[in-house]
Amino acid sequence: MKINLFEVIPWPKNSYGKTIFLMKLSFFLYLVFCFQLLAFNGFSQNNVTLEEENSSLKSIIHKIEEQTSYNFILNNDVIDVDQNFSINVIEKDVTETVALLFKNSTISYKIKKNHIILSRIKKKNGDFTISGVITDASSGETLIGTSIIVKNSNKGVFTNEYGFYSITLPKGDYLFEISHLGYTTKEVAIQLQHNMNIKIELQPSSNELDEIIILSNQNNKSQVASILGGTSNLTTSEIKKSPALLGEPDITRTVLAQPGISSVGEGTSGFNVRGGNVDQNLILLDEAPLYNTSHLFGLFSIFNADAIKVIQLYKGEIPARFGGRASSVLEVRQKNGDSKRIKGEGGLGLLFSKFTLEGPIKKDKVSFLASGRRSYFDVFFPFFKGNEAVDKFHFYDLNTKLTWNINKNNTLYASGFFAADIIKFNQEEEDGEGGFDSDLDLGWTNTTATLRWNHIFSNKLFANITGIYSKYDYSFGTRQDLGEEDIEDTFNRSIKNWIFKPDFTYYSNPATKMRFGLSGNLYQFIPKQKIPEGNVLLDKEKAVQLAAYYSIEKQWNKLSLHTGLRYSWFANFGAESIAIYRPDLPQTPSTIIGFREVKNNEISKSYFGLEPRLALKYDFNDRKAFKIGYNRMFQYIHLISAQTIVLPNDIWKPSGEYISPLEVNQFSAGYAYDSKDQSYNFSIEGYYKTFDNIVEYKNGARSGVVDNLETELVPAKGFSYGLELAVHKNKGRLTGNANYTYAVSKRKTKSNFSSEQINNNAYFPSNFDRPHILNITANYKLSKKWEMGAFFTYQTGRPTTLPNGRLSINGDSFLTFSDRNAFRVPDTHRADISFTYTPTGNPKTNWKGSWSFGLYNVYGRKNVFSVNSTLDDNKLETGQISLIPAPIPFISYNFKF
């Protein structure tokens, strides 16, 4: 075949034609010259000069893109841009450069136009997975949140709540770095030729604290590594170092020292998170829900720090596996029990003592934990004049757990908890007819039982199947012995839960993790009253809550995503009798026009909702990160409380015909920063929350257990917003933290009837609206034997309602009151201090002892607990009550063996 590259142009015969011919030829040569020039320039623009030695692929790609017109296309989940390459070329064509760069590597490429598309070479042997558990070498306790990092790479994972890890990598040789705070960092070399199951043990570091310290990553209080914002990891070590009332470490008080957390007053039960009610906190002990977490009306926490392994607080982005509460999750997990040797610890205090024993039933196979506390306040009451009437006044609690490592793929956990408060007053009084005796009995108990089965289906799929029973009982009774007859009035109320939760985690690759599962929760609310005429069983309420959830955690080079969706369904079912009200009038007993009868186990009302969860994190580098998040939460049960403070006799009520589920939406954004040596951690986070279907008591409502409780309630909505700043110092003789919170929490009723409106449907501060909160915690190592702890808190006074006038009717005087929460009690502040002396232990024995003593409320600040106003002889008298108005010293002896 003959190919003519150019057509022969005949020579023209006349001069005009000759001129045209020369012009065409000149133009043709000009075009040829231009094309050659463009080709030359294009060739020169795609030449590359590189001199790189062990440089990251990311930086090499960036330099090639700067020097040429080519762009790289790749998937960060497939191509590790942080792996190192070496190349040395001078003015070499980009195609030759790329071929040289990826020679003898696992990366392949394709060039299409000005795009270079990278992918990983698919080998016949594929990827392999390393999985297993990480434990404490001395006790066998699984370590939560341990970091497993592939050295010289950005790949890594953390262990889950049961110490399990899984990481999938291509075939090859790897060096892993395993680190956990309080433990010696360990490097493990592995030749990855097939799937492997490896149990890794970490040795406690030489300067370890005997308590197991659990954090979400190897840094002390860093918020940089976690995708989720608004989380706090609390350790038993920091709880025990903080000064506490009567020297007993208190988890609730440590929670209250975190940013964004407040309470209505000193010594009250529960805590408020970012403008939410006390009942909006999901508090879990080994996954079992608790409804009252305090002893003696809030003076002490029911959690025994000696039995606790890890405490995790979620108040910002809440994972999709949690539901049922609207503002926060406090997840508390007990120790599994030492699987290596028998050991114990305990403490003797002025007013209560405790003891914990743990150890193996069969070494490395079956272990147990038993821990108990008991107060003995009542022992001392007879010695103080005026307290003869106190017959019983004490609390106790018991934590138990049994762990059975069946084999490498199966572990069984059985745990239980029981706590009780018993208060009894007896008084003898004389009257004109000889006298009478009167008794007052108060008591409340928490009971939980949890059975969990961990099963590893494969090296990528981990399952936890949980069955839970939880019960809360409250009783209040009075008895009067009038000689010939007894008058007895008793009220009991209990809440029972039966829960079943299968939960699965799938580790797709180091950058992708999925979690999904189901949850079924059966409720029983049982009120019972005994009156002189006989027993009265009030309407027993039953409800069921079902949920399904899915979440995925994804990491790219600098961007990380944690997102999920939870579907929840709630139903209230009979038998019950539901009142029907006139639609044009407020709901009162007088506006009832009939009743709707619901048969036994027939659904009376149901609700459902979609709860999206989203968290995004952008890493500027390994020490700086920006986070944003969004949550929607539905809450289907409500705590109905007429008082500012929460009391054990407050009523839990399920959503139903007239009480809608609470809906909360939260938006948040924050920034986290760590110093170069991790000595300091800084964080700042802002949030905005909306609340809908809050339950409020009407003005002048009857409190307690009444028929048709909805007649005393009014629906409300609200909002809260705030800014939280925190700094932690982690190294040196002085360690501690300081945080400041600016927060606003407002409410308004939604009723169209003026008689039900609070403050004419205008916004008013919630009971726990405290705009300014400052907390400072410090620990100073005075010497090898002496350590000092200090705590200071300042809070804006909480809102309150006060009398603003007097009304006389037929000669009788009555107080009139201001708008709800129109005033504030004085600001509160307090300082505590403690000292711990740890003598040198006997090297021949395992016994270790320490003395702790200090002062609670050092300068005797009389913080106002409540304000009471009365009319006496037509004169208004207002008094302020302080719960702890003076310094309280404490001393205790703690031991371990």
Secondary structure, DSSP 4 states (H G I P E B T S, - for coil): ----SSPPPPPPSSHHHHHHHHHHHHHHHHHHHHHHHHHHHHHHHTEEEEEEEEEEHHHHHHHHHHHSS-EEE--TTTS-TTSEEEEEEEEEEHHHHHHHHTTTSSEEEEEETTEEEEEE---TT-EEEEEEEEEETTT--B-TT-EEEETTSS-EEE--TTSEEEEEEESEEEEEEEE-TTB--EEEEEEESS-EE--EEEPBPTT--SS----SSSSSS--SS-SSSSEEEE-HHHHHHS--GGG---HHHHHHTSTTEE-SSTT-SS-EETT--GGGEEEEETTEE-S--EEGGGTEES--GGGEEEEEEESSS--TT--S-SSEEEEEEE----SSS-EEEEEEESSEEEEEEEEEEETTTEEEEEEEEEE-HHHHGGGSTT-TTEEEEEEEEEEEEEEEEEETTEEEEEEEEEEEEEEEEEEEE--TTS-EEEEEEEEEEEEEEEEEEEEESSSSEEEEEEEEEEEEEEEEEEEEE-SS-EEEEEEEEEEEEEEEEEEEEEEEETTEEEEEEEEEEEEEEEEEEEETTEEEEPPPEEEEEEEEEEEEEEE-SSEEEEEEEEEEEEEEE-SEEEEEE-TTS---GGGEEEEEEE-TT-EEEEEEEEEEEEEEEEEEETTEEEEEEEEEEEE-EEEE-SSSS--TTPEEEE--SS-PPEEEEEEEEEEEEE-TTSSEEEEEEEEEEEEEEEEEEPTTPPPSS-SSGGGGEEEEEEEEEEEEEEEEE-SSSEEEEEEEEEEEEEEEE--SSTTT-SGGG--EE-TT--SEEEEEEEEEE-SSSEEEEEEEEEEPPPEE--EEEEEEETTEEEEEE-STT-EEPPPEEEEEEEEEE-PPPPTTS--EEEEEEEEESTT------EEEEEEETTEEEEEEE-SS-S-EEEEEEEEE-
